[in-house]
Amino acid sequence: MAKVHNWQLGREMTYPYEATYPERQFAFVFNINRCIACQSCTMACKSTWTFSKGQEQMWWANVETKPYGGYPMFWDMKILELMEKANPDGTRWTSRPSGDPKAPYGQFEGRTIFEAERMLTPDSARVLGYLPTDEEWNSPNIYEDNPVGQRGAPGEYHKTGEQLPEHKTWFFYLARICNHCSYPACLAACPRKAIYKRPEDGIVLIDQSECRGYRKCVEACPYKKSMYRGNTRVSEKCVACYPRIEGKDPESKGKPMETRCMAACIGQIRLQGLVKMNRDGTWAEDRYNPIYYLVHVAKVALPLYPQFGTEPNGYYIPPRWVPRPYLRQMFGPGVDQAIERYENPDRELLAVLQLFRRSNLIIYRYEVKEGPKVYEGTLRGRRVTLYNDTVIAYGRDGEEIFRTTVEEPIYVRPAKHANSI
């Protein structure tokens, strides 16, 4: 086993292969606070990639209701239980989150899924995991909208209501695709070496001509985003719509374009991009790349279950109303800081949040032009001043893609067309 540096864990860890990193890495940020579980992303992916025979229960993109929902059922609960058994003395994060790019969340002390050798058997994949049953794949929307906590009586209003910072009765929607991890468990587990990361963008793909359907990738992936197709007897997974990333979609006219699930999002929760990589696997400083800014500067976007050790490249802005212990075990120790900054954004963060879903083209750089003051008052006891700044998005070649303002324009329909669509 090789030693690789995992900056999300703040330490070196073991991994079956020597570390190699792409020039740029496919990455995305999902703002959970905005998700309405409309499933537009789910169906956009389904109608593009998994609509054929043998793919009926295959959902590369899905939205599940937490804490009970999951696709496959209870996927995170099951892998977290295995992690507990692999760490009988418990796990913890040491030191507070810092500005160190090699350890921004502190250091994780515990075994990852790659370091739990004593839990493995001769028949196991080389990674701690489990193989879901067929039944567990059958209900992608199970427990949708089911809350945890106090339940009201039919026909009656809630007697106390809810308020921030934490709701007593709560749920939230978690949108998921493949994280295209820097240290993919699926790749580590495949005995055929049929899985690889593309050197140009870090997208993880399965060479189906090499796959023999052993399902070790399905067993190993802690997020369960590698899936077996019974009628072809090979595994399949999210391909990050790589023809669009390459600029081969006719709509983009040769420019890098976001994936289908990103482009279909009507809740405006999604922003996808390509981040520059250093040779040691950390992100190269790219101050005005919006993904870099949200993860490393504003620090409002956090990785999903970083303790697994795969260094996922999907990041989430945590939901404000959910009890903090639940969020910390899901997104790590940066949760409190991320929510505080999201609830009280500075001028730059407020402007960058306007970039979500304003275009289907990948944004490589942004610029903020200051605008006039439009509001001054208080919010939850804090002084608030809002400015109508303009944020400008630029593409791969430095061309302007669009510009938008913090204050959305209001259009009043003339009386003649007041009720028309």
C-alpha positions as CSV (number, residue, x, y, z in Angstrom):
1,M,0.0,0.0,0.0
2,A,1.3,3.5,-0.9
3,K,1.2,6.6,1.2
4,V,-0.8,9.5,-0.2
5,H,-1.7,12.9,1.2
6,N,-5.4,13.5,1.8
7,W,-5.8,17.3,2.5
8,Q,-9.4,16.8,3.6
9,L,-8.1,14.5,6.4
10,G,-5.1,16.7,7.1
11,R,-2.7,13.8,7.0
12,E,-1.2,11.0,4.9
13,M,-3.1,7.8,4.5
14,T,-2.7,4.4,2.8
15,Y,-4.0,3.7,-0.6
16,P,-3.4,0.8,-3.0
17,Y,-1.8,2.9,-5.7
18,E,0.8,5.7,-5.9
19,A,-0.8,9.2,-6.1
20,T,-1.2,10.8,-9.5
21,Y,-3.3,13.9,-10.0
22,P,-5.0,15.5,-13.1
23,E,-4.2,18.9,-14.5
24,R,-7.7,20.1,-13.4
25,Q,-10.2,18.3,-11.3
26,F,-14.0,18.1,-12.0
27,A,-15.7,19.5,-8.8
28,F,-19.0,20.9,-7.8
29,V,-20.9,22.7,-5.0
30,F,-24.5,21.9,-4.1
31,N,-26.4,24.4,-1.8
32,I,-28.6,22.2,0.2
33,N,-30.5,25.3,1.6
34,R,-32.0,25.7,-1.9
35,C,-32.9,22.2,-2.9
36,I,-36.7,21.5,-3.3
37,A,-36.4,17.8,-4.4
38,C,-38.1,18.5,-7.7
39,Q,-36.1,15.7,-9.1
40,S,-35.4,17.6,-12.3
41,C,-31.7,16.6,-12.0
42,T,-32.7,13.0,-11.5
43,M,-34.8,12.8,-14.6
44,A,-32.4,14.8,-16.7
45,C,-29.7,12.2,-16.0
46,K,-32.1,9.3,-16.4
47,S,-33.4,10.4,-19.7
48,T,-29.8,11.0,-21.0
49,W,-27.9,8.0,-19.7
50,T,-29.9,5.3,-17.9
51,F,-33.1,4.8,-19.9
52,S,-32.3,1.4,-21.4
53,K,-33.2,-2.2,-20.5
54,G,-31.3,-3.3,-17.4
55,Q,-31.0,0.2,-16.1
56,E,-34.5,0.5,-14.6
57,Q,-33.3,0.7,-11.0
58,M,-30.1,2.6,-11.9
59,W,-30.1,6.3,-10.9
60,W,-26.7,8.0,-11.3
61,A,-28.2,11.2,-10.0
62,N,-30.7,11.1,-7.2
63,V,-32.2,13.2,-4.4
64,E,-32.9,11.6,-1.0
65,T,-34.5,12.9,2.1
66,K,-32.3,12.8,5.2
67,P,-32.1,11.5,7.8
68,Y,-34.1,8.4,6.7
69,G,-34.0,8.3,3.0
70,G,-31.2,6.8,0.9
71,Y,-30.4,5.2,-2.4
72,P,-29.6,2.4,-2.0
73,M,-31.5,2.2,1.2
74,F,-29.5,3.1,4.4
75,W,-26.2,3.3,2.4
76,D,-24.6,5.8,4.7
77,M,-25.8,4.2,7.9
78,K,-24.4,0.8,6.9
79,I,-20.9,2.2,6.0
80,L,-20.8,4.3,9.1
81,E,-21.5,1.2,11.2
82,L,-18.6,-0.6,9.5
83,M,-16.4,2.5,10.2
84,E,-17.4,2.2,13.9
85,K,-16.3,-1.4,14.0
86,A,-13.1,-0.6,12.2
87,N,-12.4,2.1,14.9
88,P,-13.3,0.5,18.2
89,D,-11.6,3.3,20.1
90,G,-13.6,5.9,18.2
91,T,-12.6,8.6,15.7
92,R,-12.1,12.3,16.2
93,W,-10.8,15.5,14.5
94,T,-7.9,17.2,16.2
95,S,-7.2,20.9,16.2
96,R,-9.6,23.5,14.9
97,P,-10.2,24.2,11.2
98,S,-7.3,26.4,9.9
99,G,-6.1,28.3,6.9
100,D,-3.6,25.6,6.0
101,P,-4.6,24.3,2.5
102,K,-3.1,20.9,3.5
103,A,-5.3,20.6,6.6
104,P,-8.2,23.1,6.4
105,Y,-10.5,21.0,8.6
106,G,-7.8,19.9,11.1
107,Q,-6.6,16.2,11.2
108,F,-8.8,13.1,11.2
109,E,-7.6,10.5,13.7
110,G,-9.1,7.1,12.8
111,R,-9.0,4.5,10.1
112,T,-10.4,5.2,6.7
113,I,-12.0,2.6,4.5
114,F,-8.6,2.0,3.0
115,E,-7.0,1.4,6.4
116,A,-9.4,-1.1,7.9
117,E,-7.4,-4.2,6.8
118,R,-8.5,-6.3,9.9
119,M,-12.1,-6.0,8.8
120,L,-11.5,-7.5,5.4
121,T,-11.8,-11.2,4.4
122,P,-10.3,-13.1,1.4
123,D,-13.5,-12.5,-0.5
124,S,-13.7,-8.8,0.3
125,A,-12.8,-6.0,-2.0
126,R,-9.5,-4.4,-1.0
127,V,-11.6,-1.7,0.6
128,L,-14.0,-1.7,3.6
129,G,-17.5,-1.8,2.2
130,Y,-20.6,-3.9,1.6
131,L,-22.7,-5.1,-1.4
132,P,-26.3,-3.9,-1.2
133,T,-29.1,-6.3,-1.9
134,D,-31.2,-6.1,-5.0
135,E,-34.2,-4.9,-2.8
136,E,-32.1,-2.0,-1.5
137,W,-31.8,-0.5,-5.0
138,N,-35.5,-0.7,-5.7
139,S,-36.8,2.4,-3.9
140,P,-34.8,5.5,-4.7
141,N,-37.4,7.9,-3.1
142,I,-38.2,5.8,0.0
143,Y,-39.0,8.0,3.1
144,E,-39.2,11.1,1.0
145,D,-40.4,14.1,3.1
146,N,-40.4,12.0,6.3
147,P,-39.2,14.2,9.2
148,V,-37.5,13.3,12.4
149,G,-38.8,14.8,15.7
150,Q,-42.3,15.8,16.9
151,R,-45.2,15.1,14.6
152,G,-48.3,17.3,14.6
153,A,-51.9,16.1,14.7
154,P,-53.9,16.0,11.5
155,G,-55.8,19.2,10.8
156,E,-53.9,21.2,13.5
157,Y,-51.2,23.8,13.3
158,H,-47.8,23.1,15.0
159,K,-48.3,24.5,18.5
160,T,-44.8,26.1,18.9
161,G,-43.5,26.4,15.4
162,E,-39.8,26.2,14.6
163,Q,-37.0,28.7,14.5
164,L,-33.3,28.8,13.8
165,P,-30.6,27.9,14.7
166,E,-31.9,24.3,15.0
167,H,-35.4,22.9,14.3
168,K,-36.7,20.1,16.6
169,T,-38.6,18.6,13.7
170,W,-36.6,18.5,10.5
171,F,-35.5,16.9,7.3
172,F,-33.5,18.0,4.3
173,Y,-32.8,17.0,0.7
174,L,-29.4,15.6,-0.2
175,A,-28.8,15.6,-4.0
176,R,-26.0,13.2,-5.0
177,I,-24.0,12.2,-8.0
178,C,-20.6,10.4,-8.2
179,N,-18.0,12.5,-6.4
180,H,-15.2,11.7,-8.8
181,C,-13.0,11.2,-5.8
182,S,-9.3,12.0,-5.8
183,Y,-8.8,8.5,-4.2
184,P,-11.6,6.5,-5.7
185,A,-12.6,3.4,-3.7
186,C,-14.0,1.8,-6.9
187,L,-10.7,2.2,-8.6
188,A,-8.8,0.8,-5.7
189,A,-11.0,-2.3,-5.5
190,C,-11.2,-3.3,-9.1
191,P,-9.2,-6.5,-9.7
192,R,-9.3,-5.9,-13.5
193,K,-7.9,-2.3,-13.3
194,A,-10.9,-1.4,-15.4
195,I,-11.5,1.9,-13.6
196,Y,-9.4,5.0,-14.2
197,K,-9.2,8.8,-13.6
198,R,-8.9,11.0,-16.7
199,P,-5.6,13.0,-16.6
200,E,-7.2,16.1,-18.0
201,D,-10.1,16.5,-15.6
202,G,-10.1,13.8,-13.0
203,I,-13.4,12.3,-14.1
204,V,-13.6,8.6,-13.0
205,L,-14.7,6.2,-15.7
206,I,-15.1,2.4,-16.1
207,D,-13.6,0.8,-19.2
208,Q,-16.5,-1.6,-19.9
209,S,-14.4,-3.7,-22.3
210,E,-12.2,-4.6,-19.3
211,C,-15.0,-5.0,-16.7
212,R,-16.1,-8.5,-15.9
213,G,-18.9,-7.6,-13.5
214,Y,-17.2,-8.8,-10.3
215,R,-19.0,-5.9,-8.5
216,K,-16.0,-5.1,-6.3
217,C,-16.5,-1.5,-7.2
218,V,-20.1,-1.6,-6.1
219,E,-19.0,-3.1,-2.8
220,A,-16.1,-0.7,-2.3
221,C,-17.7,2.7,-3.2
222,P,-18.9,4.1,0.2
223,Y,-21.3,6.4,-1.6
224,K,-22.7,3.5,-3.7
225,K,-22.4,5.4,-7.0
226,S,-21.0,2.4,-9.0
227,M,-23.8,0.2,-10.1
228,Y,-24.1,-3.3,-11.7
229,R,-26.2,-3.9,-14.8
230,G,-27.5,-7.4,-14.9
231,N,-28.3,-7.8,-18.5
232,T,-24.8,-6.7,-19.7
233,R,-23.0,-8.1,-16.7
234,V,-20.8,-5.1,-16.3
235,S,-20.8,-2.1,-13.9
236,E,-21.7,1.4,-14.8
237,K,-21.5,4.8,-13.2
238,C,-21.9,8.6,-13.6
239,V,-19.6,9.7,-16.4
240,A,-19.9,13.5,-15.5
241,C,-21.3,14.1,-18.9
242,Y,-17.8,14.2,-20.2
243,P,-18.7,15.1,-23.8
244,R,-20.2,18.3,-22.5
245,I,-17.1,19.0,-20.3
246,E,-15.0,18.6,-23.5
247,G,-17.2,21.1,-25.3
248,K,-18.7,18.5,-27.7
249,D,-22.3,19.3,-27.0
250,P,-23.6,21.3,-30.1
251,E,-25.3,23.8,-27.8
252,S,-22.0,24.9,-26.3
253,K,-20.3,25.7,-29.6
254,G,-17.0,24.1,-28.4
255,K,-17.0,25.6,-24.9
256,P,-16.9,23.5,-21.8
257,M,-20.4,22.9,-20.5
258,E,-21.9,21.8,-17.2
259,T,-23.4,18.3,-16.8
260,R,-27.1,17.5,-17.6
261,C,-28.1,17.4,-13.9
262,M,-26.5,20.8,-13.2
263,A,-28.1,22.4,-16.2
264,A,-31.6,21.1,-15.3
265,C,-31.6,22.3,-11.7
266,I,-34.5,24.8,-11.3
267,G,-33.8,25.3,-7.6
268,Q,-30.4,26.9,-8.5
269,I,-28.5,24.7,-6.0
270,R,-25.7,23.6,-8.3
271,L,-22.4,25.1,-9.5
272,Q,-19.9,22.9,-11.3
273,G,-16.4,23.7,-12.4
274,L,-12.8,22.6,-13.0
275,V,-10.1,23.4,-10.4
276,K,-6.4,23.6,-10.9
277,M,-4.3,20.9,-9.1
278,N,-0.9,21.1,-7.5
279,R,1.5,18.2,-7.9
280,D,1.0,17.2,-4.3
281,G,-2.8,16.8,-4.8
282,T,-3.9,20.0,-3.1
283,W,-5.8,22.6,-5.0
284,A,-3.6,25.3,-6.7
285,E,-4.5,28.8,-5.5
286,D,-7.0,30.2,-8.0
287,R,-8.6,32.9,-6.0
288,Y,-11.3,33.9,-8.4
289,N,-12.4,30.5,-9.5
290,P,-15.9,30.3,-7.8
291,I,-15.5,26.6,-6.7
292,Y,-12.1,27.4,-5.2
293,Y,-13.5,30.5,-3.5
294,L,-16.5,28.6,-1.9
295,V,-14.3,25.8,-0.7
296,H,-11.0,27.4,0.3
297,V,-11.7,31.1,0.8
298,A,-15.3,31.5,2.1
299,K,-15.2,27.9,3.4
300,V,-19.0,27.5,3.2
301,A,-18.9,24.3,1.0
302,L,-17.8,21.1,2.7
303,P,-17.1,17.5,1.5
304,L,-19.6,14.7,2.1
305,Y,-18.3,12.2,4.7
306,P,-14.6,13.2,4.4
307,Q,-13.7,10.5,7.0
308,F,-14.2,7.8,4.4
309,G,-10.9,8.9,3.0
310,T,-11.7,9.0,-0.7
311,E,-11.3,12.8,-0.9
312,P,-14.6,13.4,-2.7
313,N,-14.8,16.4,-5.1
314,G,-18.5,17.1,-4.4
315,Y,-19.0,19.8,-1.8
316,Y,-22.2,20.9,0.0
317,I,-23.3,24.1,1.7
318,P,-24.9,22.6,4.8
319,P,-28.6,23.2,5.7
320,R,-29.0,25.9,8.4
321,W,-31.9,24.3,10.4
322,V,-30.5,20.8,11.0
323,P,-29.0,19.8,14.5
324,R,-25.2,20.4,14.3
325,P,-24.1,17.0,15.6
326,Y,-25.8,15.3,12.6
327,L,-24.2,17.7,10.2
328,R,-20.7,17.3,11.7
329,Q,-20.8,13.6,11.3
330,M,-21.8,14.1,7.6
331,F,-19.6,17.1,6.6
332,G,-16.9,17.2,9.2
333,P,-15.7,19.9,11.7
334,G,-16.2,22.9,9.4
335,V,-20.0,22.9,9.7
336,D,-20.4,25.6,12.4
337,Q,-18.1,28.0,10.6
338,A,-19.7,27.3,7.2
339,I,-23.3,28.0,8.4
340,E,-22.2,31.1,10.3
341,R,-20.6,32.5,7.1
342,Y,-23.6,31.5,4.9
343,E,-26.1,33.1,7.2
344,N,-24.0,36.3,7.4
345,P,-22.3,36.6,4.0
346,D,-19.9,39.4,3.1
347,R,-20.3,41.3,-0.1
348,E,-18.1,38.9,-2.1
349,L,-19.9,35.7,-1.0
350,L,-23.3,37.2,-1.6
351,A,-22.2,38.1,-5.2
352,V,-20.7,34.7,-5.8
353,L,-23.9,32.9,-4.7
354,Q,-25.6,34.7,-7.6
355,L,-23.5,32.6,-10.1
356,F,-25.5,29.4,-9.5
357,R,-27.4,28.4,-12.5
358,R,-27.1,31.6,-14.5
359,S,-25.5,29.7,-17.4
360,N,-24.8,26.2,-18.6
361,L,-21.2,27.0,-19.5
362,I,-18.4,26.3,-17.0
363,I,-17.2,29.4,-15.1
364,Y,-13.4,29.6,-14.8
365,R,-13.2,33.0,-13.2
366,Y,-15.4,35.7,-11.7
367,E,-15.1,39.4,-11.0
368,V,-17.2,41.6,-8.7
369,K,-17.9,45.3,-9.5
370,E,-19.2,47.3,-6.5
371,G,-22.7,48.7,-6.8
372,P,-24.9,51.1,-4.7
373,K,-26.2,50.5,-1.2
374,V,-29.8,49.2,-1.5
375,Y,-30.7,48.3,2.1
376,E,-29.6,48.9,5.7
377,G,-31.2,47.3,8.7
378,T,-31.0,44.4,11.1
379,L,-31.5,40.6,10.7
380,R,-31.6,38.3,13.8
381,G,-30.1,41.1,15.9
382,R,-27.2,41.8,13.5
383,R,-26.6,44.9,11.4
384,V,-27.1,44.2,7.7
385,T,-26.1,46.4,4.8
386,L,-26.8,45.2,1.2
387,Y,-25.2,46.4,-2.0
388,N,-26.4,45.8,-5.5
389,D,-23.0,44.6,-6.7
390,T,-22.5,43.1,-10.2
391,V,-20.8,39.7,-10.6
392,I,-19.3,38.9,-14.0
393,A,-18.5,35.3,-15.0
394,Y,-15.7,34.4,-17.5
395,G,-15.2,31.2,-19.5
396,R,-12.1,29.1,-20.3
397,D,-10.7,31.6,-22.9
398,G,-11.4,34.7,-20.7
399,E,-14.6,35.6,-22.6
400,E,-17.5,37.0,-20.6
401,I,-20.3,34.5,-20.2
402,F,-22.7,36.7,-18.3
403,R,-23.1,39.3,-15.7
404,T,-25.8,39.5,-13.0
405,T,-26.6,41.6,-10.0
406,V,-27.2,40.8,-6.3
407,E,-30.7,42.4,-6.4
408,E,-32.8,40.6,-8.9
409,P,-34.7,42.8,-11.3
410,I,-38.5,43.1,-11.0
411,Y,-40.7,43.1,-14.1
412,V,-44.3,44.2,-13.9
413,R,-46.6,42.8,-16.5
414,P,-48.8,45.4,-18.3
415,A,-52.4,45.1,-17.3
416,K,-53.3,43.7,-20.7
417,H,-51.2,40.6,-20.0
418,A,-51.4,40.4,-16.2
419,N,-52.7,36.8,-16.1
420,S,-50.9,35.4,-19.2
421,I,-48.0,33.0,-19.0
